[in-house]
């Protein structure tokens, strides 16, 4: 029997402070895209982290996190990163801003894989113009602490320092991704993100994710199976049977203990029933056709 080692633990630091001046001082982490707060979207993408630290004033979030603040509040991203890093223990750490509407778990895994594939001290995304995005990155924790200590000594503190001062001393590898690196600095950016969420290729996945967040459900389901079931119920029984059947499948799965396997089994049973209904309807239609033809035969001529 083959055994697999668990993935190396990592932590995450999410920077959710700042004044959002280009948004007129709006609460940027709380702005909703696709029905979910930007901060919650980022937290969903890094849900595999052993510890997630959010540097900001505490607020309700879709999952539990640790909270901290830079000193003084508003001292900038380097000071905020230092504050968050003090609450982490893993050898690798994700560093993310809270305004990334298209960040996904797959992107996070790619960053970690790129970091661990060689000797680089950090792996960061680059945007559509090839620019580095140091707040969508995975780093060696020890390397960040080394550079933060050097900056503190050189400048007497970290307040107001730009991130490029921190990353300039790191050996970095880069992962191009113009979509996941898209951040929301302006209301035009927010409008662009909201429009993209509703594009045909994304809307179902986005909607399902939003519903799961809203209902507090952490469950991976095969949406294709449920869509096929809805189609079979609508065609084999009646159109209103589609939503009612999928509701009953969910209820049955919950009674069976929940989980993706319970959903799949309930969906399989309901789909088989819908097909039996369709077959009976077809047989009935065939008999009616034969009967009609038989009645007409003797009178012909």
Secondary structure, DSSP 8 states (H G I E B T S, - for coil): ---------EEEEEE--S--GGGTT--GGG-EETTEEHHHHHHHHTTT-SSEEEESS----SS--EEE--SSTT--HHHHHHHHHTT--SSEEEEEES--TT--HHHHHHHHHHHHTSS-SEEEEE-TTS-EEEEEEEEEHHHHHHHHHHHHHHHSS-TT--HHHHHTTS-EEEEE-TTTT----SHHHHHHHHHHHTSHHHHHHHHHHHHHHHHT------HHHHHHHHHHHHHHT-TTHHHHHHHHHHHHHHHTT-SHHHHHHHHHHHHHHHHHHHHHHHHHHHHHHHHHHHHHHTT--
